[in-house]
Amino acid sequence: MESDDPGGAAALRPVTGHWTGSGWPNPAGTHAGDHAAGAVAALYSDHAVSLIRLAYLMLGDRAAAEDAVQDAFFGLYRHWDRLDDPGRAFGYVRTAVLNGCRSALRRQAASRKLALHSTSEVSAEAAVLSREEREEVMRAVRALPDRQREALVLRFYLDLPEREIARIMGLRPGSVRSATHRALRALGQSLEETR
C-alpha cells in the first residue's frame, strides 16, 4: 500500500492511461521525443512534486492531487504550440492545477449535496424541534442588554474581529471581550433555565 505522502519519488511516476512508456503523452501524429516532450519533461521533473503538494493541500487526497497535476501537464503538452512564451509554461501549469483542484472540489461538493439531499430526509418532528430551539435561542439573545447583544451579533453572526467590533461600538477591545463574555454567560444561564 502506498503512503499518502504527496511528495517523493512515488509522486513523479506518471499515471497509466494516455501516457507512453517514456512517461509523456503521445497524441496522434506527434513523437514523444519532440521539443515539446523534452520541455514538458524538464518542467515536470523540476516542479511536479511541489505542484502535487499544492494540489494535495487543496484536495486532501493524494490520488486526486496527482490526477490534477498529470492533467495539467498533459494539457500543457497538448497545447505547447499555442504558448506565446514558453518561459511562462510553469505559470500555465500552476494555474491549470489550481483550476483542476477547484473543479474537483466543486464536483465533490455537488456529490455531497446530492447525497445529503437524497439520504437525509429530516423528519417533521426533528424540523419542529430545531425551529423551536432556534426560536428559544433568539428569545434569549433578544433578552440580553443592548451592548451584550450587539457584541454577540457582531462577533458570531457577522464574524467580525474584535478590533472592528470595538471601533463600531465605540469601545476598547477589552470592553468588547468583557461584554461578549458576559453575554455568553447570561445566554447559557437563560437557556439552562428554560430546559
Backbone bond lengths (Angstrom), bond angles and torsions (degrees), N, CA, C in turn:
res aa  C-N    CA-C-N  psi(-1)  N-CA   C-N-CA  omega(-1)  CA-C   N-CA-C  phi
1 M - - - 1.458 - - 1.526 108.87 -
2 E 1.322 116.84 134.64 1.459 121.17 -177.79 1.517 111.20 -80.02
3 S 1.307 114.87 149.05 1.454 121.12 175.67 1.519 109.46 -67.97
4 D 1.315 116.91 154.18 1.465 120.76 177.81 1.519 110.83 -88.93
5 D 1.345 117.08 6.95 1.459 121.10 177.35 1.520 109.20 -65.49
6 P 1.343 118.44 125.31 1.449 120.28 -175.49 1.515 114.72 -77.80
7 G 1.293 119.62 -1.99 1.462 120.50 -177.85 1.506 111.65 -112.28
8 G 1.313 115.69 -172.46 1.444 121.78 175.59 1.508 113.18 90.71
9 A 1.341 115.28 -178.63 1.458 121.65 -175.18 1.519 111.95 -63.61
10 A 1.327 117.63 -34.64 1.459 119.64 -179.56 1.515 111.53 -60.80
11 A 1.328 117.19 -28.53 1.454 120.94 -178.88 1.516 111.72 -70.15
12 L 1.338 117.58 -19.33 1.460 120.35 -177.53 1.517 113.22 -88.87
13 R 1.331 117.71 -6.88 1.456 119.03 178.75 1.515 109.20 -72.13
14 P 1.339 118.53 129.80 1.455 120.19 179.04 1.520 111.24 -69.97
15 V 1.308 115.32 150.59 1.449 122.36 176.65 1.523 107.71 -75.26
16 T 1.325 117.01 142.05 1.460 119.22 178.76 1.515 109.30 -72.71
17 G 1.313 115.88 158.78 1.459 119.95 -179.61 1.498 109.21 138.74
18 H 1.324 118.23 -110.03 1.453 123.30 -178.13 1.521 112.43 -85.57
19 W 1.298 118.14 14.67 1.452 121.12 -173.78 1.518 109.88 -101.81
20 T 1.303 116.40 144.15 1.458 121.71 179.92 1.517 109.58 -82.81
21 G 1.320 116.11 173.48 1.452 120.74 178.89 1.520 111.74 -60.95
22 S 1.327 117.81 -26.75 1.457 120.49 178.81 1.516 111.84 -77.13
23 G 1.327 116.82 -8.40 1.456 120.24 178.75 1.508 113.89 95.50
24 W 1.348 118.95 3.01 1.454 120.40 -179.17 1.501 110.84 -123.04
25 P 1.312 116.71 146.96 1.455 120.58 -176.53 1.517 110.60 -61.39
26 N 1.303 113.58 150.43 1.453 118.93 -179.55 1.521 108.94 -132.44
27 P 1.350 118.07 74.37 1.446 119.74 179.96 1.521 110.14 -64.07
28 A 1.310 116.12 157.83 1.459 121.46 -178.86 1.523 110.16 -54.02
29 G 1.342 116.14 133.66 1.452 120.65 174.85 1.511 114.70 86.28
30 T 1.345 119.24 1.87 1.462 119.75 178.21 1.513 109.23 -119.93
31 H 1.282 116.50 166.25 1.454 122.15 177.85 1.515 108.48 -116.24
32 A 1.333 115.49 135.86 1.463 120.05 -176.96 1.519 111.44 -62.62
33 G 1.333 118.46 -18.45 1.453 120.44 -177.68 1.514 113.78 -93.51
34 D 1.321 119.64 4.97 1.468 120.75 -177.39 1.528 112.15 -70.78
35 H 1.333 116.60 175.89 1.467 122.25 -176.27 1.528 111.99 -57.11
36 A 1.319 117.45 -43.05 1.468 120.33 -178.50 1.521 110.23 -59.83
37 A 1.326 117.19 -45.20 1.457 120.33 -178.56 1.527 110.75 -61.99
38 G 1.330 117.00 -41.54 1.462 119.76 178.96 1.507 112.53 -65.53
39 A 1.326 116.46 -42.73 1.466 120.77 -179.67 1.521 111.14 -66.80
40 V 1.329 116.33 -42.72 1.464 120.18 -179.38 1.529 109.69 -69.57
41 A 1.340 116.77 -37.75 1.467 119.86 178.47 1.528 110.80 -61.90
42 A 1.324 116.52 -42.33 1.462 120.03 178.82 1.527 111.10 -64.37
43 L 1.322 116.00 -43.02 1.465 120.76 178.70 1.525 110.51 -63.13
44 Y 1.320 116.15 -41.88 1.466 121.56 178.85 1.530 110.10 -61.99
45 S 1.310 116.09 -46.42 1.456 120.88 -179.50 1.531 111.32 -60.20
46 D 1.318 116.79 -39.05 1.468 121.32 -177.85 1.527 113.84 -77.63
47 H 1.338 117.73 -32.62 1.466 119.17 -167.66 1.533 116.31 -125.43
48 A 1.310 118.95 -5.59 1.467 119.56 -174.51 1.520 112.74 -59.53
49 V 1.324 117.80 -44.91 1.464 120.04 -176.55 1.524 110.99 -62.48
50 S 1.328 117.29 -44.72 1.469 118.72 -179.34 1.529 110.68 -67.04
51 L 1.317 118.12 -35.26 1.462 120.51 178.68 1.531 111.17 -70.86
52 I 1.330 116.93 -36.27 1.469 119.42 176.15 1.524 109.57 -65.13
53 R 1.321 116.76 -39.55 1.473 119.45 177.19 1.523 110.88 -62.95
54 L 1.330 116.70 -42.39 1.465 120.80 177.19 1.528 110.32 -59.31
55 A 1.339 116.25 -48.94 1.463 120.21 -179.45 1.526 110.90 -64.34
56 Y 1.330 116.74 -36.81 1.465 120.75 178.89 1.531 110.82 -63.43
57 L 1.329 116.64 -41.15 1.465 120.04 177.74 1.520 111.02 -61.49
58 M 1.317 116.71 -37.28 1.465 119.89 -179.40 1.523 112.05 -75.71
59 L 1.345 116.81 -39.58 1.463 120.46 -171.34 1.522 114.47 -100.87
60 G 1.348 117.05 -26.46 1.456 119.67 -179.35 1.517 113.79 72.64
61 D 1.326 117.81 14.70 1.457 122.36 -177.74 1.523 108.80 -139.95
62 R 1.328 115.74 121.79 1.467 119.32 -174.93 1.521 112.52 -63.35
63 A 1.320 116.94 -46.27 1.465 119.78 -177.65 1.527 110.64 -61.90
64 A 1.321 116.66 -43.21 1.467 120.01 179.45 1.528 110.55 -65.74
65 A 1.333 116.70 -36.97 1.467 120.72 178.13 1.526 110.32 -64.54
66 E 1.325 116.31 -45.48 1.461 119.71 178.49 1.525 111.20 -62.54
67 D 1.324 116.60 -40.23 1.467 120.19 178.31 1.527 111.17 -61.43
68 A 1.326 116.51 -43.44 1.468 120.03 -179.39 1.529 110.84 -61.79
69 V 1.327 116.53 -41.43 1.464 120.57 -179.85 1.523 110.43 -69.79
70 Q 1.318 117.31 -44.76 1.465 120.46 178.76 1.529 110.56 -59.92
71 D 1.328 117.11 -43.74 1.466 120.32 178.95 1.522 111.18 -61.70
72 A 1.332 116.45 -40.26 1.461 120.01 -179.93 1.528 111.40 -64.40
73 F 1.329 116.73 -43.93 1.467 119.38 178.98 1.527 111.55 -68.54
74 F 1.308 117.02 -36.47 1.463 119.79 177.10 1.530 109.83 -63.66
75 G 1.332 116.07 -42.45 1.469 120.24 176.94 1.525 111.40 -61.75
76 L 1.327 116.46 -41.20 1.459 119.89 177.68 1.524 110.25 -61.12
77 Y 1.316 116.85 -44.56 1.456 120.52 -178.96 1.535 111.09 -63.07
78 R 1.325 115.65 -46.04 1.468 119.53 -178.94 1.518 112.26 -62.38
79 H 1.326 117.28 -33.20 1.473 121.36 -175.02 1.526 112.80 -108.25
80 W 1.319 117.67 17.46 1.456 121.13 -177.35 1.521 111.71 -53.89
81 D 1.317 116.25 -41.10 1.462 119.73 -176.70 1.531 112.46 -68.96
82 R 1.319 118.41 -12.88 1.472 121.95 178.92 1.523 113.36 -93.23
83 L 1.334 117.30 -6.50 1.463 120.41 -179.10 1.523 109.99 -68.02
84 D 1.318 116.16 128.18 1.466 120.25 175.49 1.518 110.65 -69.57
85 D 1.344 115.70 -39.76 1.456 120.84 -177.03 1.524 108.81 -136.75
86 P 1.324 118.60 102.22 1.466 121.14 -179.92 1.531 113.00 -56.37
87 G 1.324 117.68 -21.78 1.456 120.61 176.87 1.525 112.59 -67.32
88 R 1.315 116.22 -15.61 1.473 120.34 179.32 1.521 111.99 -100.97
89 A 1.319 116.52 15.10 1.464 121.12 -177.22 1.532 111.95 -61.13
90 F 1.336 116.90 -38.37 1.464 118.72 -179.90 1.528 110.92 -61.95
91 G 1.319 117.61 -42.03 1.467 120.31 177.58 1.524 111.44 -60.95
92 Y 1.320 116.61 -39.11 1.464 120.87 177.15 1.525 110.19 -61.28
93 V 1.340 116.24 -47.75 1.469 120.33 -178.07 1.527 110.61 -64.50
94 R 1.324 117.12 -44.64 1.469 120.07 -179.45 1.523 110.30 -60.49
95 T 1.336 117.38 -43.49 1.463 121.08 177.82 1.523 110.80 -63.35
96 A 1.333 116.29 -41.08 1.462 120.12 178.48 1.527 111.37 -63.66
97 V 1.331 117.45 -38.64 1.469 120.83 177.46 1.526 109.73 -63.49
98 L 1.329 117.41 -47.52 1.467 120.51 179.75 1.523 111.48 -61.78
99 N 1.325 116.98 -42.20 1.472 120.15 178.11 1.526 110.53 -64.88
100 G 1.327 116.77 -39.07 1.461 120.07 177.01 1.520 111.69 -63.28
101 C 1.327 116.57 -39.94 1.476 120.74 177.04 1.521 110.91 -64.91
102 R 1.320 116.71 -43.24 1.467 119.85 178.62 1.526 110.77 -60.62
103 S 1.325 116.28 -43.16 1.466 120.19 178.83 1.524 110.71 -62.87
104 A 1.334 116.62 -43.08 1.463 120.45 178.95 1.521 110.92 -62.68
105 L 1.327 116.98 -41.05 1.464 120.52 178.88 1.525 111.27 -65.65
106 R 1.342 116.63 -39.17 1.473 119.28 177.30 1.528 110.36 -63.66
107 R 1.335 116.67 -42.36 1.468 119.67 178.59 1.523 110.86 -63.04
108 Q 1.351 116.57 -41.76 1.466 120.10 178.72 1.523 110.94 -62.49
109 A 1.338 116.01 -43.65 1.466 120.06 -179.30 1.520 110.54 -64.00
110 A 1.323 116.59 -41.82 1.461 120.09 179.32 1.521 110.84 -64.60
111 S 1.326 116.80 -39.59 1.468 120.61 178.52 1.520 111.01 -65.37
112 R 1.346 115.78 -43.74 1.477 119.06 178.73 1.519 110.66 -63.22
113 K 1.328 115.89 -41.88 1.460 119.96 -178.72 1.522 110.31 -63.65
114 L 1.322 116.30 -43.27 1.454 120.80 178.93 1.518 110.67 -64.20
115 A 1.343 116.58 -44.55 1.460 120.38 179.54 1.522 110.84 -64.13
116 L 1.316 116.61 -42.32 1.456 120.79 179.69 1.522 110.64 -63.61
117 H 1.317 116.34 -43.76 1.457 121.22 -178.38 1.524 111.14 -65.27
118 S 1.319 117.03 -40.49 1.456 119.62 -174.54 1.527 113.28 -82.71
119 T 1.343 118.33 -24.29 1.460 118.97 -174.46 1.519 114.44 -107.15
120 S 1.306 118.84 -14.69 1.463 117.95 -174.69 1.517 111.71 -119.68
121 E 1.283 115.50 67.98 1.460 119.67 174.41 1.530 107.74 -70.32
122 V 1.312 117.18 121.24 1.454 121.94 -178.49 1.517 108.55 -81.03
123 S 1.328 115.29 131.45 1.453 118.76 179.48 1.528 109.56 -67.99
124 A 1.319 115.91 155.12 1.459 120.80 179.73 1.526 109.91 -61.40
125 E 1.329 116.93 -36.90 1.460 121.10 179.97 1.533 110.86 -64.57
126 A 1.331 117.62 -43.70 1.464 121.20 179.43 1.524 110.49 -64.96
127 A 1.335 117.43 -38.45 1.465 120.64 179.44 1.521 110.64 -65.14
128 V 1.331 117.47 -40.14 1.469 121.24 179.25 1.518 109.90 -66.01
129 L 1.353 117.25 -44.03 1.461 120.41 178.93 1.522 110.66 -61.57
130 S 1.314 116.36 -42.93 1.452 120.03 -179.97 1.524 110.71 -62.39
131 R 1.314 117.37 -43.94 1.459 120.88 179.37 1.526 110.68 -64.41
132 E 1.328 117.16 -40.95 1.466 120.56 179.06 1.531 110.77 -64.56
133 E 1.322 116.47 -40.02 1.466 120.00 179.00 1.528 110.48 -64.43
134 R 1.331 117.35 -42.80 1.473 120.50 178.15 1.522 110.81 -61.93
135 E 1.315 116.71 -42.68 1.466 120.07 179.53 1.524 111.09 -64.41
136 E 1.342 116.07 -36.88 1.455 120.65 178.17 1.527 110.73 -64.17
137 V 1.321 116.49 -43.55 1.459 120.76 178.37 1.523 110.06 -64.30
138 M 1.321 117.65 -43.61 1.469 120.59 -179.76 1.531 111.60 -63.77
139 R 1.328 116.89 -38.14 1.481 119.23 176.31 1.520 110.22 -62.73
140 A 1.325 116.50 -42.39 1.470 120.52 -179.81 1.529 110.37 -65.71
141 V 1.322 118.29 -39.79 1.467 121.31 178.05 1.517 110.39 -64.59
142 R 1.333 117.22 -43.31 1.475 120.63 -179.84 1.531 112.04 -64.37
143 A 1.338 116.96 -25.66 1.464 121.01 -179.18 1.531 112.54 -79.64
144 L 1.320 117.81 -11.22 1.462 120.70 179.87 1.523 110.68 -70.30
145 P 1.325 117.40 154.45 1.472 119.86 173.08 1.540 109.16 -59.55
146 D 1.331 116.04 152.77 1.468 121.44 -174.23 1.524 113.35 -51.86
147 R 1.332 117.44 -48.88 1.461 120.47 -176.35 1.524 111.06 -62.15
148 Q 1.329 117.49 -42.47 1.462 120.92 180.00 1.532 110.82 -66.92
149 R 1.320 116.02 -43.50 1.463 120.16 179.30 1.526 110.48 -61.77
150 E 1.330 116.36 -44.38 1.461 120.78 -179.45 1.527 110.66 -63.33
151 A 1.328 117.59 -42.59 1.468 120.94 179.36 1.527 110.70 -62.48
152 L 1.337 117.11 -41.98 1.468 120.28 179.15 1.520 111.70 -64.59
153 V 1.315 116.71 -46.06 1.465 120.52 -178.14 1.527 110.67 -63.55
154 L 1.323 116.76 -45.08 1.463 119.78 -179.79 1.530 111.34 -64.56
155 R 1.326 116.08 -37.87 1.464 119.36 -177.05 1.520 112.68 -77.86
156 F 1.329 117.66 -49.48 1.459 119.93 -170.12 1.524 114.37 -100.09
157 Y 1.295 118.72 -23.94 1.459 119.76 177.42 1.523 110.93 -91.17
158 L 1.336 116.12 -46.96 1.460 119.39 179.43 1.528 112.21 -90.19
159 D 1.329 117.16 -10.31 1.466 122.85 177.29 1.533 112.32 56.26
160 L 1.328 115.69 42.61 1.457 120.14 179.84 1.522 110.53 -86.40
161 P 1.321 116.66 149.90 1.466 119.42 176.48 1.527 110.39 -71.57
162 E 1.310 114.69 158.61 1.463 121.65 -175.99 1.533 112.48 -56.40
163 R 1.330 117.96 -42.68 1.477 120.81 -179.57 1.531 111.61 -61.88
164 E 1.317 116.28 -40.52 1.462 120.39 179.44 1.522 110.63 -67.08
165 I 1.329 116.52 -39.92 1.471 120.68 177.54 1.521 109.63 -62.55
166 A 1.327 116.44 -43.87 1.462 120.70 179.30 1.523 110.59 -60.47
167 R 1.320 117.17 -42.17 1.469 121.03 179.50 1.523 110.49 -63.93
168 I 1.315 116.67 -45.43 1.470 120.99 -178.53 1.523 111.38 -64.67
169 M 1.332 116.41 -42.68 1.457 120.52 -176.75 1.527 112.81 -84.42
170 G 1.323 117.34 -10.15 1.458 120.51 -178.69 1.514 112.50 71.43
171 L 1.329 116.41 34.91 1.460 122.19 -178.67 1.522 110.10 -122.02
172 R 1.331 115.31 169.09 1.460 119.93 171.09 1.531 107.63 -80.49
173 P 1.343 118.17 154.35 1.464 120.27 178.55 1.525 113.26 -56.22
174 G 1.341 116.95 -36.04 1.465 120.02 177.49 1.522 112.01 -62.59
175 S 1.326 116.42 -37.15 1.476 120.19 178.70 1.523 110.68 -68.69
176 V 1.341 116.67 -34.52 1.471 120.44 177.09 1.519 109.41 -65.32
177 R 1.348 116.98 -45.09 1.468 120.26 178.23 1.522 110.71 -59.01
178 S 1.315 115.77 -43.96 1.461 120.53 -179.28 1.524 111.24 -63.83
179 A 1.331 117.12 -45.66 1.474 120.90 179.57 1.523 110.47 -62.98
180 T 1.316 117.40 -40.92 1.469 120.79 179.89 1.518 110.29 -65.81
181 H 1.316 116.72 -43.43 1.465 120.86 179.38 1.528 110.65 -61.66
182 R 1.331 117.16 -47.94 1.472 120.60 179.39 1.526 110.63 -62.20
183 A 1.330 117.12 -38.97 1.464 120.64 -179.51 1.527 110.83 -64.82
184 L 1.319 117.43 -43.52 1.459 119.97 179.93 1.528 111.29 -65.63
185 R 1.345 116.26 -39.98 1.454 119.32 178.38 1.534 110.55 -64.33
186 A 1.336 116.87 -45.02 1.469 120.43 179.66 1.521 111.15 -65.21
187 L 1.320 116.67 -38.91 1.464 120.96 179.52 1.525 110.26 -64.06
188 G 1.334 116.28 -44.09 1.459 120.17 178.25 1.523 112.30 -61.49
189 Q 1.339 116.77 -43.31 1.466 120.28 178.78 1.515 110.72 -64.33
190 S 1.309 116.98 -42.99 1.468 121.15 -178.97 1.527 110.93 -62.41
191 L 1.312 117.05 -42.35 1.462 120.05 -179.84 1.518 111.60 -70.63
192 E 1.326 118.08 -33.95 1.467 121.18 176.64 1.508 111.21 -65.01
193 E 1.328 116.80 -39.14 1.471 121.73 -178.06 1.514 111.43 -66.65
194 T 1.331 118.03 -30.40 1.466 119.87 -176.93 1.531 112.37 -83.47
195 R 1.321 117.18 -5.83 1.483 118.91 -178.06 1.489 112.06 -102.04
